[in-house]
Amino acid sequence: MGLLLMLENIKKFALSILRDTYDGFVISDENNNELYKKGEYYLTTIIIDDSFNIIYIDTREQITNILISANEIIKTAQEYNLTLKLKTLPGYYDINSLSLLSEYKDQDNILFKVNTEEKTDISFLNEKVNLTLSFDDEKKINTNNILFPKKINSLSLHVDRINDNKESSVNHSLKNLKELSIYNFFAFINLDQSLIEDIFNIKSLKSITLPVRNNLNININIENENLEKFNLFSSFSGRLNKEKINLEIHSKNLIHLKLSSVNIKNIDDLLKNKNLNILDLENCNLPQEDISQLFKLEKLESLSIINQKIKIDLKSDCNNLSVLKLINTGIEDLDFIEKIKNLEVLTSDQNKLDKFPEKWNFNINKVTISKSNIVNIPKKIATHYSINIANKLSRFEYLGIDTLNKEDRSPELIISQNPIENPPLEIIKQGSNAISEYYDSMEGETSTLNEAKIIFVGDGAVGKTSLMKRLVDNSFSSYEEQTDGIEISCLNIKAPNGDIIKASIWDFGGQQILQATHQLFLSKRSIYVLVVEDRKNDQHKDQDIDKWLTQINSLGGKPPILVVKNKTDENPHSDIQTQKLKTKFKNIENFHEISCKTEDGLKGLKEELSHLVINLSMRRIELPTNWLIVKNELKKQADKEDLLYLHDYKKICAEHDIKSKLAKDTLLQLLHDLGSVIAFKELSSHNTAILNPHWITEGIYALIRSDSLAENNGIITTKQAQKALDNYTEHQRFDDKAQYIIDAMKTFDLCHMTSTQDEFLIPSLLPPQIDLSDFNFFDDEHQSINFIFKFDHLLPPALIPIFLVKIHDSISGNRRWRTGAILRPSYCDAIAKIDSDSVSKEIQIKAIGPDKRDLFITIRSIIKELIYRLADPKEIGMNELIQLDDTDERVSYDELLGLQNMGIHAYHCGKIGQTYLVTDLLGEIEQKEDTDRALQILLKQGNGLINFTMNNDITNTANGGTATNTVTTTQTATATATATATAIKAELRAFKGQSEFVIDDIVDDINDLTSSDRVLKEHALKECQKVSNAIDELDKNVSDQESADKNLKHFARVENFLTNVLAKTNNVGKVIDKAGDIYSQVESLASKYNNIASKLAMPLAVLTGIGS
């Protein structure tokens, strides 16, 4: 049987026996290499050997979730021709499978279901077996009818329900029993005194595990010198046992005590067990919070406190403890850590920690601090530990397997789910060398930054400026002029420790034409205040609020937001759907209703805003003296200069011993987020940053409002731009800065270059509509493709403007307007109309002509690429809809994919009483391979829960179903682009695979050269190595347009190599010219490269046609 078929059979076996109990499973080989994984979270591991025998099944689950018998497992394995070589079956046996059990009697772990009161003989089992007896519902625990192996060591009893059954008993003949556990997962068990006495009378027991539930009102008094481990836990979902328990354990050998949801009467009972090594207390309602005396247990090595409010105040050193786990304990500091001298492992999760203690214990080898509020990791700690911010465990760690010797472990700090700012996460991800380099740039004492940025956004005339003035100096004017650009004011806020926090409020102009410039200044490290006016009968109010919130989240991460309804004196009754918005935008901190005029609600707003500022992680960053000096010097320059030249910035940094590029870049990014310096990475080639934010906004407004644009339908040249800037101010503030302003606008998609050199289009200044009365190509609806992009939440404002620039060359004459255009490209016989509507949040596409599908594919590809670039499609609620011929009815593209996957060939629209073939509808808009790829992506997004059963006999059969090859190489590539990361990654991987074969052949030819060609050989081999490295980087790092832009140099390296090889102008080309037999391979490789590069706007290799 083939290997792939065997693996398929194992997957079917796993699905058959695990059913729906598990979220997923993994199949691995004996070396822990994954062969197959189902689901993102899996609690079951199946390990197979080289011959595909199943040698291990680990369910990692509680026993009640195993709902299948051993008979079924073996039968299922036989059904799929699989051999089981297991020491443990994860299923159960019963009285009907004793013969089967006798065949597998040497298993390590066995589950036996007791479903009869007849005598049951299982004495043939291995005496070292870990045996679990599972009793049916309403059965009593009674082991007297079972004949056990004489010297059985370990027994677990599982029962679903016992209701005060006094007849429950444990076989007194189990004289050699070492471990006894009783489990009850439906939590109706009542432990009675007789059963407890039965258990405690087995004096051989070394380990006892017992459940309790809300009624244990007896004393636990254990007289057993052999007892080493005692576990008492609540079986009722962690609920605390109501009665307080006196716990008396008389065993000098007790080393492990675990109590879970047990109401302890007196902590002194615990202190009597002087030999304890391990103490685990979870949700035990300890009578006092201060647990410091537990640290006095001289032999205690491991202490775990979970879900228990505690205090720790150590007066003296503790030398014995090596493991300490504190989870959800309410502790606010770790100052006591230095006194626990031999501590090796510390876990502190879900506590109130906001900083590391000044004195640290560096004997601790593994530290876990998660779900806390830590902003700064001190240098001494950050440089000592390997920092893990993801808290991802290997499977070995997940299973509790320690794969490293103690001496081989490097110190590790796991610090996930903390608002870490210092060092920045970007530096932590680069590893220990980058962290050391970052801290080496810091000199002097550190101080808290105590600065913050608050951003006011909202439509024009809603009262943002009035609110800012009320907050800053309590002034108000009924005749406030609209903000034209940005106003920045400082709000001083007093921190609890007395520090003064300087919070700069950025008030943005709300006019539609100015809103596009907001993205230059938005930052996720800020607090946002969305100001709205709840006007009566405003039908679009909720849409506007939704739009602003979505835009904040898409451009600035998901920062804290306050939504403020202003002018309650004019509109006192609010009908804003606060609960609905809060559910959708979980980073909304609160809603406030205020009146700047009457001051109603202002006090509450100011208090909450102050609270958010105080807790903002960025303001709590600890910065060294030399960094603060540089920051303050730049602030002084900002009082006199508009711009900062980056070489001057580097010079200032060098003067204060900040020499590392990484440190300089980090400081500059911090200053950028604060708004002290506006430094766009994309504009670094200009060697310029901005000290005065008004400078860049005024420069952009000068161009937008220039006469040249007004007269030229949104088109401007660099020369015209410079003239407009010169006319805007008399002080030469924008001397020779037109190119910088234009490049800044290009960076943020406010303008774009047209096909004419040095000519730029600002789409927002196009006319709102144009006269298309003379353009009647779309009269025949039946012959057209009609497609809609529908957005539930937000149509990205920049989407259509950028689209208009990208397809500039294909626009028919001047038939473009602010929301759309007519396309009539020269490369195909088709026409398309694109129009958007911000109210319905739709983009409608209509295409006609023989090559309509080719043109539509190009349009759809570009729009999807831009959507993924501008926002998260799920966040903005993107849907793709196909309009049915001659109707207004629409069908979802994803719906059609789902029907095709289910093997359903027809789509029935009951509303209009018509039926359509699914393949016709899909074939109208895309080629079959695109449908197949989209379906695979859809299935992956569904976590693989849908069975992928594509019918290979089905083909797209709509009109124009076969693409016409009239498109140039670049245009064809663009037409077939899917704009998805999955597709790009797959194509790059295939390209890399093909390149490896081609380059191997080239290297063989190089090595065949004679010794007289030594120099040529050396240079040619270097060229091969360099291009191989570049291809590796592309395969590793590129998945979309953004990542492609970052790897431009690697694309350029590949393009240059391929072009020169085919033109015989580089060393490899000369080698191939001598060899003469692999040109066609290189040309094929270049063609594949062009197909990828054209989709990402990367340089294309020149194909000479030599190999054809």
JOMO-V278965 format. One line per field, one symbol per residue. burial: 1 if it has 9 or more other ideal C-beta (glycine too) atoms within 8 Angstrom, else 0. A space follows every 10 residues. Layout:
burial->???
This chain:
burial->0000011011 1111101110 0101111111 0000011110 0111111110 0111111110 1010110111 1111011001 0101010110 1111001101 1001101001 1111000001 0100101011 1111110010 1110010110 0111111111 1100100111 1001011111 1111101111 1101110111 0101111111 1111110001 0101011111 1111110111 1010111110 1011111111 1111101011 1010111111 1111010001 1101101011 1111110101 0101000101 1111111110 1001011111 1111111110 1011011001 1001111111 0111111000 1110101110 1000110010 0000000010 1111110101 1111001100 0001111110 1100001111 1111111100 0111111111 1100010001 0110111111 1010100000 1111111111 0001111101 1110111111 1111000000 1011111111 1111010011 1111111100 1001010000 1101101100 1111111011 1100110111 0111011111 1111111111 1011101100 0011110011 0111010101 0111011111 1111111111 0011000111 1110111111 1111010110 0001111101 1111110110 0001001111 1111111111 1101000011 1111110000 0000000100 1001111111 1011111111 1111111101 1100111111 1111100101 1111011000 1111111110 1111111111 1111111101 1000111111 1111001011 1111111111 1000001010 0000011111 1111111101 1111111111 0000000001 0000010101 1001001011 1111111111 0111101111 1101111110 1110110010 0000011011 1011011101 1111101101 1011001101 1111101111 1111011111 1100100110 1111111111 1111110101 10100010
